[in-house]
């Protein structure tokens, strides 16, 4: 696996972000802060600024930070990660502090583990010492990523609206 970094999203990455979205074939992209629902990149960047500044947040949203995950050598966008700075009742039960995705063409290469590791480091900069990370109970890849980062399974919870079971893991970071 190559070295990756977390980068704040900017319009300079518009083409790469559009390619990333296309790879998901119009499906929800975990850790993307509603990217799939925005009409254009500029709108998404404004949404991210509002999330970071905790301004004009839609109901159920919390202050958060969004990062592009970029391969240093190729400058290719390989993932996205969102770090939520607080938790609503819903996030406590099903969403957690960190959401992330890896480009389908870069899966099974160790990027997920490294993305979560970097996100955990970023979370500590914002005072989060006990990080909740969740995944769908049938997502073996995400389970491995979380366990590789010392996640401890607390329980499973059924989310009735999506009709899905989520595993809830806690990771202590110091």
trRosetta pair geometry for C-beta under 8 A, 3 or more apart (Angstrom, degrees):
i j d omega theta_ij theta_ji phi_ij phi_ji
1 109 5.4 133 -96 150 95 87
1 110 4.1 -99 -51 71 147 124
1 111 6.4 -178 -144 -63 126 63
1 114 6.7 -180 141 -21 148 143
2 71 5.0 44 96 -150 132 107
2 72 7.0 -151 153 39 105 81
2 73 5.5 -97 -164 20 136 120
2 74 7.3 64 114 2 171 101
3 71 7.3 109 78 -157 50 60
3 72 4.7 -15 93 17 101 127
3 73 7.1 102 47 -22 89 92
4 69 5.4 16 176 179 131 91
4 70 6.5 152 -154 76 78 35
4 71 5.7 -47 -97 -94 79 47
4 72 6.7 -159 -104 -22 23 82
4 78 6.3 -92 -111 50 130 132
4 79 7.7 26 -165 32 153 112
4 111 6.7 83 -35 -138 155 88
4 114 5.7 114 40 124 122 132
4 115 7.1 -35 103 -77 151 71
4 118 7.2 -109 99 -25 101 153
5 69 7.6 169 80 -150 32 53
5 70 5.7 -25 61 62 81 88
5 72 5.8 79 -9 -73 107 94
5 118 7.7 169 -145 -140 33 154
6 67 3.9 -6 -168 179 100 150
6 68 7.3 141 -159 69 51 44
6 69 6.2 -28 -98 -98 62 65
6 70 8.0 139 -110 18 15 81
6 81 6.7 -61 -119 50 115 126
6 118 5.3 170 -32 146 116 131
6 119 7.4 131 -83 -76 144 62
6 122 6.5 -48 66 -57 168 140
7 13 7.6 135 106 -53 129 148
7 67 6.3 123 53 -164 34 85
7 68 4.8 -32 67 64 93 97
7 69 7.8 163 19 -91 81 18
7 70 5.2 9 3 4 128 126
8 66 7.8 87 -143 86 59 70
8 67 6.6 -58 -86 -113 38 69
8 68 7.6 15 108 15 9 90
9 13 6.2 -105 -147 55 67 132
9 17 7.1 63 -145 -82 114 137
9 44 7.6 -64 136 121 152 107
9 45 6.1 -145 116 -106 110 86
9 48 6.0 105 55 20 125 177
9 66 5.9 -18 -2 110 122 110
9 67 7.3 -175 -32 -137 80 23
9 68 5.3 116 -83 -33 75 104
10 13 5.9 99 62 8 65 94
10 45 7.2 65 -132 -124 30 133
11 14 5.3 3 -169 -45 58 111
11 41 6.5 123 -120 121 68 123
11 42 6.8 20 -98 -88 112 77
11 45 6.5 -42 -61 -49 77 163
13 16 4.8 -58 -170 50 80 114
13 17 5.4 87 127 -31 91 99
13 68 5.8 -78 169 -72 172 169
13 77 6.6 103 -169 -69 119 128
14 17 5.8 -58 -145 36 27 111
14 18 6.4 28 158 -19 64 106
14 41 4.7 -180 -126 56 91 172
15 18 5.8 -54 -150 34 30 112
15 19 6.6 31 152 -18 64 105
16 19 5.6 -52 -149 35 34 112
16 20 6.3 40 150 -25 65 104
16 68 7.7 70 107 -157 127 142
16 76 7.2 177 -138 -152 122 45
16 77 4.2 128 161 -10 118 126
17 20 5.4 -51 -150 32 33 117
17 21 6.5 35 152 -20 65 102
17 35 7.3 -130 -176 -155 110 133
17 41 5.7 111 83 -113 142 121
17 44 7.8 -172 165 78 149 152
17 68 7.4 -89 -82 -103 94 125
17 77 6.7 150 -74 -86 48 176
18 21 5.8 -51 -151 33 32 112
18 22 6.6 35 151 -21 63 105
18 41 7.1 -72 -56 -56 89 121
19 22 5.6 -55 -153 34 33 115
19 23 6.7 41 150 -27 64 100
19 77 7.2 140 72 51 106 120
20 23 5.8 -51 -159 23 33 115
20 24 7.4 21 149 -11 61 104
20 29 7.7 72 140 -134 99 156
20 77 5.1 -66 -64 110 126 132
20 80 7.2 109 163 -38 148 111
20 103 6.1 -97 -132 -96 83 104
21 24 6.1 -66 -164 35 38 107
21 29 6.9 -93 -115 -36 65 147
21 35 6.4 -138 -92 139 110 115
21 36 6.7 159 -141 -96 104 67
22 25 7.4 38 177 -70 43 43
23 103 5.4 12 112 -154 164 88
23 104 5.3 -167 164 24 108 103
23 105 6.6 -95 -143 -6 134 98
24 27 4.8 -119 162 52 94 87
24 28 7.9 -111 165 76 135 21
24 29 5.0 -90 -79 -80 173 99
24 36 7.3 -86 98 -91 140 118
24 101 7.8 -2 -85 172 132 150
24 104 7.1 158 -85 -25 56 112
26 36 7.1 114 -158 -154 45 110
27 36 7.3 -79 103 -121 28 152
28 32 8.0 -173 177 36 61 123
28 36 5.7 -135 -117 32 42 160
29 32 3.9 50 95 -21 106 145
29 35 5.8 -33 57 61 129 117
29 36 5.4 152 9 -43 93 112
29 80 6.6 56 146 42 118 141
29 101 5.2 -79 -178 -11 81 170
30 99 5.1 -135 172 180 82 101
30 100 6.4 15 118 78 103 26
30 101 4.5 141 65 -66 79 98
31 79 7.7 5 94 170 144 90
31 80 4.8 160 112 106 102 89
31 81 5.1 -41 -174 -119 134 32
31 82 4.6 -176 -155 8 62 91
31 98 7.5 7 -107 167 109 64
31 99 3.7 -170 -80 121 67 80
31 100 4.1 67 -68 -97 161 20
31 101 4.8 -163 45 -9 111 80
32 35 3.7 -79 160 14 116 116
32 36 6.4 80 93 -17 145 85
32 66 7.7 51 -163 -142 30 123
32 80 5.0 51 -92 109 71 158
32 82 7.0 -87 -7 -36 11 123
32 99 7.8 -83 1 119 47 120
32 101 6.4 -11 -45 12 96 134
33 44 7.4 117 98 -165 101 92
33 47 6.6 162 144 119 110 114
33 48 5.9 88 113 -92 156 83
33 51 6.2 -88 -148 -22 134 167
33 64 6.8 -174 -97 94 117 130
33 66 4.8 -69 -7 -84 143 134
33 82 5.1 151 -49 -102 91 135
34 37 4.6 -53 -172 42 87 116
34 38 6.2 96 128 -38 89 93
34 44 7.3 -170 94 -124 82 87
34 47 6.3 -94 72 153 123 156
35 38 6.0 -56 -153 19 34 113
35 44 5.4 41 -118 -132 67 141
35 80 7.3 -93 -13 -134 149 171
38 41 7.6 102 113 -89 132 22
38 43 4.6 176 -168 95 110 111
38 44 4.1 179 54 -66 173 88
38 47 6.5 -126 -89 -3 130 145
39 43 5.5 59 50 17 80 157
40 43 5.1 99 59 7 73 103
40 44 7.2 -136 103 -4 40 90
41 44 5.4 -55 -150 38 37 114
41 45 6.2 39 153 -22 70 103
42 45 5.7 -51 -146 34 32 112
42 46 6.6 33 153 -18 63 103
43 46 5.8 -55 -153 35 31 111
43 47 6.4 36 148 -22 64 105
44 47 5.4 -53 -150 34 34 116
44 48 6.4 36 151 -21 66 102
45 48 5.6 -49 -148 33 34 114
45 49 6.6 38 151 -21 63 101
46 49 5.6 -49 -150 33 35 114
46 50 6.5 36 151 -18 65 103
47 50 5.7 -55 -153 36 31 112
47 51 6.5 33 149 -21 65 104
48 51 5.5 -52 -149 34 34 113
48 52 6.3 32 154 -18 67 105
48 66 4.8 -84 -132 33 118 133
49 52 5.8 -54 -147 37 30 110
49 53 6.1 11 159 -1 66 114
49 55 7.9 -22 124 48 76 114
50 53 6.1 -66 -138 52 26 98
50 54 7.8 -102 166 73 56 2
50 55 4.8 -103 -144 75 74 82
50 56 4.9 -61 -152 64 132 97
50 57 6.5 170 145 -73 102 60
51 54 7.4 21 -176 -76 28 40
51 57 6.6 91 -105 -104 57 98
51 61 6.7 -91 -112 164 94 123
51 63 6.3 134 172 -144 61 42
51 64 4.8 -36 165 52 119 81
51 65 7.7 -175 117 -70 108 25
51 66 7.0 68 76 -20 142 106
52 63 6.9 63 -146 -163 18 86
52 64 7.2 -70 -78 82 52 41
52 65 5.9 66 -106 -99 93 64
52 66 7.7 -97 -58 14 102 81
53 63 7.8 -136 79 -126 15 104
54 57 6.3 -37 -158 -33 52 125
54 63 4.1 -36 -77 -82 97 111
57 61 4.3 -146 -178 86 102 110
57 62 7.1 65 -168 -90 155 12
57 63 7.3 -91 -73 -65 145 54
58 61 4.8 75 61 -2 75 126
60 88 5.9 -79 -152 1 58 178
60 90 6.4 11 -154 27 106 143
61 64 7.7 -96 -179 2 88 115
62 84 5.2 68 76 -165 120 103
62 85 6.4 -152 140 55 107 71
62 86 4.7 -139 -168 66 137 86
62 87 6.9 -72 -31 -88 168 16
62 88 6.0 -159 -47 -33 116 91
62 91 6.9 -53 2 -14 135 157
63 84 7.6 121 85 -160 48 58
63 85 4.6 -31 94 45 97 125
63 86 6.5 60 43 13 89 99
64 82 5.5 25 160 179 134 95
64 83 6.0 168 -161 84 83 46
64 84 4.5 -37 -98 -103 113 53
64 85 5.9 -163 -91 -4 47 82
65 82 7.1 164 83 -155 47 52
65 83 4.7 -6 55 55 96 101
65 85 7.2 81 -12 -48 90 102
65 122 6.9 -129 88 155 145 131
65 126 7.6 -169 -11 -45 134 152
66 80 7.1 -14 -168 -172 93 99
66 81 7.5 160 -153 87 49 47
66 82 5.2 -16 -102 -103 74 80
66 83 8.0 -165 -73 22 31 68
67 80 7.2 159 85 -158 53 54
67 81 5.0 -10 59 62 99 92
67 82 7.8 -177 21 -79 68 37
67 83 7.6 31 -2 -5 107 102
67 119 7.6 -164 39 -95 133 85
67 122 7.4 -144 -28 -74 147 172
68 77 5.6 -64 -171 -127 112 104
68 79 7.9 139 -173 85 48 50
68 80 6.4 -35 -114 -105 48 70
69 77 7.1 97 70 -161 57 62
69 78 5.4 -74 107 70 99 81
69 79 3.6 -4 50 66 135 91
69 80 6.4 -135 4 -66 94 20
69 81 6.0 75 -48 -10 111 103
69 100 7.8 49 -31 -154 141 108
69 102 7.9 -49 70 -107 146 67
69 111 7.2 117 136 -179 141 110
69 115 5.2 -33 -105 -111 156 107
69 118 7.6 139 -117 63 104 145
70 75 6.0 -9 -178 -155 116 47
70 76 6.9 158 -153 78 68 33
70 77 5.8 -39 -98 -97 75 53
70 78 7.0 138 -119 13 22 85
71 74 4.6 15 97 45 126 94
71 75 6.7 -77 75 -22 75 9
71 76 4.7 10 33 52 118 85
71 78 5.4 82 -39 -25 95 125
72 75 7.5 2 -172 -73 19 53
77 80 8.0 20 179 -59 108 78
77 103 7.1 117 114 -53 74 131
78 102 6.5 -11 154 -150 81 76
78 103 5.4 -103 -156 12 46 115
78 106 4.6 -99 -154 115 98 179
78 111 5.4 -123 144 -141 128 151
79 100 6.2 18 172 -179 122 97
79 101 5.8 -179 -152 91 80 54
79 102 4.6 -31 -94 -104 111 54
79 103 6.3 -115 -70 -14 56 75
79 106 7.1 -111 -50 83 89 138
79 111 5.8 168 -33 152 133 124
79 112 7.5 160 -106 -89 152 54
79 115 5.1 -66 106 -95 158 145
80 100 6.7 178 91 -149 54 56
80 101 5.2 14 48 47 91 96
81 98 6.7 -14 -169 -166 99 96
81 99 7.1 164 -153 88 51 50
81 100 4.2 -7 -105 -105 82 95
81 101 7.9 -164 -73 24 52 56
81 115 5.5 179 -64 177 129 106
81 116 7.8 179 -120 -84 133 43
81 118 7.5 156 30 86 168 102
81 119 4.8 -130 174 -83 144 124
82 98 7.0 156 82 -153 56 48
82 99 4.6 -1 54 57 104 96
82 100 7.3 -166 22 -72 63 52
83 97 6.4 6 -158 157 67 86
83 98 5.6 -11 -106 -102 66 79
83 119 5.7 179 -76 -163 108 95
83 122 5.7 -137 -44 105 163 118
83 123 5.5 -154 -153 -80 128 83
83 126 7.3 138 135 27 130 145
83 128 7.9 -162 -179 24 110 152
84 87 6.6 90 120 -83 126 62
84 91 6.1 -120 119 -153 165 152
84 95 7.3 52 -4 126 158 116
84 96 7.4 143 37 116 124 48
84 97 5.1 -141 59 -149 87 47
84 98 7.2 -142 17 -64 81 33
84 99 7.6 57 -23 -3 105 95
85 97 8.0 72 -81 -148 16 94
85 126 5.6 -91 -122 154 101 143
85 128 7.2 -140 -141 -49 53 122
87 91 4.2 -142 -150 93 79 116
87 92 4.6 102 149 -62 130 80
87 95 7.7 171 -138 74 91 99
87 96 7.6 -45 -109 -151 119 19
87 97 6.7 -69 -68 -75 104 72
87 132 6.8 36 -85 41 147 137
88 91 4.8 95 44 10 72 100
88 92 6.9 -129 93 -6 37 88
89 92 5.7 -54 -149 35 30 115
89 93 6.5 18 156 -10 63 110
90 93 6.0 -68 -152 43 29 103
90 94 6.0 -41 176 38 68 106
90 95 6.2 41 127 -2 82 118
91 94 7.1 -86 -122 61 21 64
91 95 3.9 -61 -126 63 65 114
91 96 6.3 -123 180 17 82 14
91 97 7.6 88 165 -68 120 39
91 132 7.7 122 148 87 84 132
92 95 8.0 11 0 46 23 80
92 132 7.0 56 -133 76 50 175
93 157 5.2 -123 -176 126 86 163
93 159 7.4 136 126 -90 110 90
93 166 7.7 106 142 62 66 136
93 168 7.7 -83 -167 -79 32 138
94 134 6.0 171 176 132 35 169
94 157 6.3 -116 -79 88 74 121
94 159 4.9 61 -106 -81 144 127
94 166 4.9 132 -138 12 72 162
95 99 6.8 -38 -173 -63 88 114
95 134 6.1 -159 -173 38 5 133
96 99 7.2 142 73 -60 97 71
96 131 7.6 56 -178 164 103 73
96 132 4.1 -145 -132 117 81 85
96 133 4.8 101 -179 -114 157 23
96 134 4.2 -177 -26 -1 119 89
96 168 7.2 173 -73 -134 105 78
96 169 8.0 8 -105 53 143 71
97 123 6.2 64 145 -124 136 137
97 128 6.0 134 -149 -173 154 155
97 131 4.9 -102 51 -154 144 79
97 132 5.2 118 -8 52 91 71
97 133 6.8 -57 49 -70 83 62
98 116 6.7 110 130 -132 149 79
98 119 4.9 103 -138 143 136 140
98 120 7.4 -51 -53 -68 158 63
98 123 6.8 -75 -63 -61 114 133
98 131 6.4 22 -11 179 115 120
98 133 5.2 -22 55 -102 104 95
100 112 6.9 138 111 -141 129 75
100 115 5.0 141 -168 130 148 131
100 116 6.3 -130 11 -73 157 75
100 119 6.4 -121 -66 -37 128 155
102 106 5.4 -120 171 89 98 98
102 107 5.2 125 104 -86 123 73
102 111 4.9 130 -129 92 126 121
102 112 5.1 -79 -37 -68 137 86
102 115 6.8 -154 -76 -9 95 150
103 106 4.4 62 66 18 96 107
103 107 7.4 -141 88 -35 49 75
104 107 5.9 -32 -152 -9 36 116
106 109 5.5 -79 -178 31 66 133
106 111 5.2 25 144 -3 113 154
107 111 7.5 -94 -103 43 34 113
107 112 7.4 31 -132 -33 70 115
107 141 6.6 -22 -165 -145 115 155
108 141 7.3 -85 -70 -119 72 120
110 113 5.4 -50 -165 37 65 115
110 114 6.2 58 143 -16 83 107
111 114 5.8 -66 -150 44 35 107
111 115 5.9 39 155 -26 73 107
112 115 5.6 -52 -143 33 29 113
112 116 6.4 24 160 -14 64 105
112 141 6.5 122 -1 159 170 98
112 142 7.0 -123 -174 -103 145 54
112 144 7.9 80 91 85 133 90
112 145 3.9 -79 133 -99 114 136
113 116 6.2 -59 -152 38 27 106
113 117 6.4 31 150 -22 63 108
113 144 7.7 -61 -70 125 104 84
113 145 5.0 -145 -75 -134 59 73
113 148 4.4 -43 -124 101 117 147
113 149 6.5 177 -152 -47 72 94
114 117 5.4 -51 -146 34 34 117
114 118 6.4 31 157 -15 66 104
115 118 6.0 -59 -152 38 29 106
115 119 6.2 28 152 -19 65 110
115 145 7.8 -14 56 -161 95 133
116 119 5.4 -55 -143 39 34 114
116 120 6.3 40 155 -24 66 102
116 133 7.0 40 -143 -124 123 157
116 145 5.4 129 -9 161 142 106
116 146 6.9 -144 -151 -90 167 51
116 148 7.8 116 64 77 133 99
116 149 4.9 -105 116 -40 123 157
117 120 5.9 -53 -152 31 28 112
117 121 6.8 29 150 -18 61 103
117 149 5.8 -155 -75 -108 70 113
118 121 5.6 -51 -154 33 36 114
118 122 6.5 36 149 -18 66 104
119 122 5.5 -53 -149 37 35 113
119 123 6.3 43 150 -26 66 102
120 123 5.5 -47 -147 30 33 116
120 124 6.8 37 154 -21 62 99
120 131 6.0 -131 -122 11 85 166
120 149 6.3 172 -31 -174 147 131
120 171 6.2 -72 -116 116 129 140
120 173 5.0 -180 175 -87 103 146
121 124 6.0 -52 -157 29 32 111
121 125 7.2 38 146 -23 61 100
121 173 7.6 -150 -82 -166 36 140
122 125 5.6 -48 -161 24 40 116
122 126 7.2 18 150 -3 65 106
123 126 6.0 -73 -161 45 37 100
123 128 4.1 -65 170 68 97 122
123 131 5.3 58 129 -93 165 127
123 173 6.5 100 83 52 111 155
124 127 7.6 83 -168 -51 36 9
124 128 6.5 -98 -81 65 35 67
124 129 6.8 65 -117 -94 80 56
124 173 5.0 -117 -68 126 113 123
124 174 7.4 117 -126 -157 133 7
128 131 5.6 76 142 -83 115 84
128 173 7.4 40 108 55 75 121
129 172 6.8 6 156 -155 78 68
129 173 6.0 -146 -152 67 46 71
129 174 6.5 38 -147 -88 101 61
130 170 5.9 -14 -174 -165 93 110
130 171 7.7 153 -159 74 46 43
130 172 6.0 -19 -104 -103 68 65
130 173 7.9 -176 -79 24 23 74
131 170 7.0 140 73 -158 46 55
131 171 4.7 -23 64 62 101 94
131 172 7.9 -179 20 -82 78 17
131 173 6.0 31 -8 -1 117 117
132 168 6.4 -20 -161 -165 102 93
132 169 7.3 141 -157 78 52 48
132 170 5.9 -29 -96 -99 62 68
133 146 5.2 -175 104 -119 130 114
133 149 7.8 44 21 78 163 131
133 151 5.9 -84 59 -110 120 131
133 169 5.1 -28 68 70 85 101
133 170 7.9 155 22 -97 73 20
133 171 6.2 23 3 -5 116 116
134 166 4.8 15 -180 174 121 120
134 167 6.4 163 -154 81 66 52
134 168 5.2 -22 -100 -101 95 61
134 169 7.0 168 -89 21 40 75
135 139 4.6 -113 164 68 113 127
135 142 3.6 171 -130 117 150 135
135 143 6.0 -142 75 -61 144 62
135 146 6.4 -142 -9 -23 127 137
135 166 6.8 159 80 -153 23 77
135 167 5.5 -10 60 53 76 100
135 169 7.8 9 9 3 93 115
136 139 4.4 93 62 -16 88 110
136 142 7.3 89 38 46 70 143
136 164 5.6 -60 -127 -180 100 127
136 165 7.2 90 -163 76 63 57
136 166 6.1 -59 -102 -102 38 65
136 167 7.6 37 119 10 12 85
137 156 5.8 39 -91 -137 125 124
137 164 7.5 175 14 172 92 79
137 165 4.0 -8 -6 99 137 103
137 166 6.5 -140 -39 -105 81 12
137 167 5.2 121 -98 -37 66 91
138 165 7.9 92 -20 61 82 97
139 142 4.1 18 126 27 121 114
139 143 6.3 151 96 -21 69 85
140 143 5.5 -55 -148 35 33 116
140 144 6.5 33 155 -20 66 104
141 144 5.9 -58 -155 34 29 109
141 145 6.6 30 150 -20 64 105
142 145 5.4 -49 -146 34 38 115
142 146 6.3 35 156 -17 68 104
143 146 5.9 -59 -150 39 29 108
143 147 6.2 25 155 -14 66 110
143 167 6.5 42 -101 55 98 159
144 147 5.8 -57 -142 42 30 109
144 148 6.0 36 156 -24 65 107
145 148 5.7 -56 -150 34 26 114
145 149 6.7 8 155 -4 61 110
146 149 6.0 -69 -154 45 31 101
146 151 3.7 -14 160 5 90 158
146 167 7.9 178 59 106 161 121
146 169 4.8 114 169 54 136 165
146 171 7.4 -134 -164 -55 81 120
147 150 7.7 55 -173 -73 35 12
147 151 5.5 -80 -78 50 37 97
147 169 7.8 -116 -66 -129 58 153
149 171 5.8 -11 125 -121 100 147
150 171 5.7 106 87 -136 83 92
150 172 7.4 -70 122 44 124 73
151 169 3.4 21 179 167 118 138
151 170 7.0 138 -154 63 68 27
151 171 5.0 -51 -93 -68 65 97
152 169 6.1 140 60 -158 32 78
152 170 5.3 -29 60 61 93 81
152 171 7.3 152 10 -82 76 47
153 167 6.0 -52 -129 -173 104 107
153 168 7.2 102 -155 76 59 51
153 169 5.5 -41 -88 -96 48 80
154 168 4.8 -46 53 100 106 101
154 169 6.8 173 0 -105 81 24
154 170 5.7 66 -44 -13 115 103
155 167 8.0 -169 106 -148 31 52
155 168 5.6 4 60 46 65 112
156 165 5.3 15 175 177 115 108
156 166 6.7 164 -156 82 65 40
156 167 5.5 -34 -100 -96 81 57
156 168 7.1 177 -95 7 28 83
157 165 7.1 162 81 -154 29 63
157 166 5.4 -19 61 59 81 92
157 168 6.3 37 0 -26 108 121
158 163 8.0 -11 -173 -147 94 37
158 164 7.5 169 -151 91 56 33
158 165 5.3 -33 -95 -97 65 74
158 166 7.9 168 -91 16 18 73
159 162 4.8 17 106 42 117 102
159 163 7.4 -75 88 -18 71 11
159 164 5.2 -4 51 61 107 80
159 165 7.5 -180 12 -91 76 22
159 166 6.0 51 -23 -12 113 112
160 163 6.7 18 -162 -78 34 55
